[in-house]
């Protein structure tokens, strides 16, 4: 999902009024940029495990955000043309917690077929290609914001959420016990309850 596609969708659905925007993983980075660049479309913002690793590179350069062991395995496998091995390496950290061997064959095939798309978003998540981090745009986000993470997620996610919370005025955080990166799938009730509690306190006439 590109920013342009997200803008088009929201302009169709919002009908002139800002809406509550929820994004998970890479979708969280799109939602974040949307709030920074098109605040007229956003009433509130929920970011679940946003993978905006540019924050890690800025705040904790000691963490191997770009060159972690599983991402090195992923890139090596992709370079060798082994899409299944690339998908297995990637999902070992960013999957739903199940071992690759336990996934249904149809799911393995779907993941392997699309795994090359991970690199398509690299500039946006690692290099801050849109400039929302370096320009101070995050500090100008003026809508209620909730940052959600799985309590069992990699340290990089905590660094990202903490960094965003420091930059986005008034941003709140919460952690879902027992969950990892795919919290909306593995712990839907808990994530839903956290989002509902947040939205219940967003003013109805929240300005953009």
N, C-alpha and C positions, 0 to 999 in steps of 0.2 A: 504494500500500500504506500503510495507516494503522498507527499503533502498536497499536491494538486488534486489527486483523487479524493483525499480526505476533505479538502475544501469544497469540492464539487458536491460530495455527498451531504455535507453539513448544510450547504446553502440550499439544497433541495429539501432537506428534512426540517431545518430550523425555521423556515418560512419567516425570516426577519427577526427571529428571537434567538438569543444565545441558548445553547443546550449544555447538558452535563456530558462531558467527554471522558470515557474510560478507555485506557490502553494498557495492554499487557506485552511485556518483552519488547520486541522491535516496535510493536504497535504503540508502546509507551513512549518511545522516542518520537514517533510521528505526532502523538497527542501533545507531547511537550512542545514541539516546534509549532504546532498549531496554536497553542495557547500563547506562545511568545510572539508569533507573527500575525495571527488573526484573532485577537482578543474579542472582537465583535461577535465571534461565533461561539464563544465558550462562556458558559455560566459557572461551571465548576470543573475541576480536573482531578481525575483519579489515575495514578500511575502505579501499575502493579508490576514489580520487578523490571523497571525500565533498564535496558541494556545500553545506557549512554556511557560507554567506557571512556569517553573523553574526560569525564569527571575524575575517574580513577587516575588517568595519566597526568591530570593537573594536580590532584590532591595527594595521591599516593603513588608516585612514580616507582617506588620500590616493589609494588605488586606487579607480577607479570601478566597484566591484563591482556596484552596482545600476544604474548609468547608463552602462555601457560602450556603445561604438558599436553593437555587434551587437545588444544588448538594446534599445537605442533603436529600431533598425530593426525589430526583432521586434514591439515594442509598437505602433509606428506602423502596421505592416502589419496587425496583429490588429485594431486600432481601425478600420482601413479595410475590414475584412472580407476581406482577402486572406490566407487561411490558408496558401496555398502560399508566398507571400513571407515570411510569419512563420516558417514551418518552415525555409525556406532561410536566413534570417538566423540563426536559433538554431543550426542544425546547422553553420554555417560555423565555429563555435568548438567546439561540444559534440557534433559528429558523429564519424564514423570516419575523417575526413581526406579522403574523396572529395568532389569538387565536386558540387554539386546536380545538374548536368547529367548526371553519370555514374551517378546512382542509377536503378534500375529504376522504371518508372512506378508499379508497384504499391506500392513502398516510399515514393515521394513522396506518393502518395494516402493511405497509412496515417499518415504523419507529419503531413500537413496536417489530417487528420481529428481527430487527437488533440492538436494543438499547443496548444490552449486550456488543456489540463490543466497546463501549466507554471505558470500563474498560481495554480493551486489550492494549490500548495505554497509560495508566496512567503512567507507569514507564518512558516512553520516554518524556512525556510532563511535569510531575511534578518533577521527580527525576533526570533528566539529566542523564539517564542511559547510554547514549553514551559518556558522558563526554565532550561535545563540549563547554559547558559553563565554567566548572571548569578548563579545560585544557588550556584555552586561544585560542582555535581553531577559535573562532569567530573573534578575532582580526587579524587573519591571512587570512581571506577571502579577496581576492584581485580582485574581479570582481565588476562591477557596480551593485548596489543594491537599489531597491525601496521597501519601506515599506508602505503598504496601509491599512487604517482602515476606518470603517464607523464612521461618526461623532457621531452617536447615540449609538455606541457600549459601553459595560461595561468598567469601568475605567481600569480594568486589561489589556485590549488590548492596551490602551495608554501606560501603564507601560511597557508592552512587547516591543512595537515598539520603545519607547524611549530608553529602555535598549539595544535593538539590535542596534539602530542607534549610541549609544555611543561606542559600541564595534566593529562594522563593519566599517572599514575605508571608509569614503566618502559616507556612506549610506544616501539616501534621503527619505523623508517622504511626504505623502499626505493624506488628509482626504476627504471622499466622503460625501457631505452634504446630510442629511436626511436618510442616510443608516445606517444599523446595521450590524450584523455579516455576513449575507448572501448578502452582497453588490453585488457580481458578478451576483446574480440572480435577486435581486430587482432593481438594478441600473446598468445594463450591459453596457449601453452607456457611463455613466460617468466613470466606472472602465476601460472600453476599451480605452477611450480617454486618461486616465492617463497613462495606460500601453504603449500605442502607443507613446505618447509624450516622455516617458522615453526611449523606445527602439530606437526612432529616433536619440537619442544622444549617443547611445552605439557605440563605434568605430567598424567598420566592422571587423578589424583584432585584436579585443580585445584578449590579451593573457590570457591563463588559469591561 
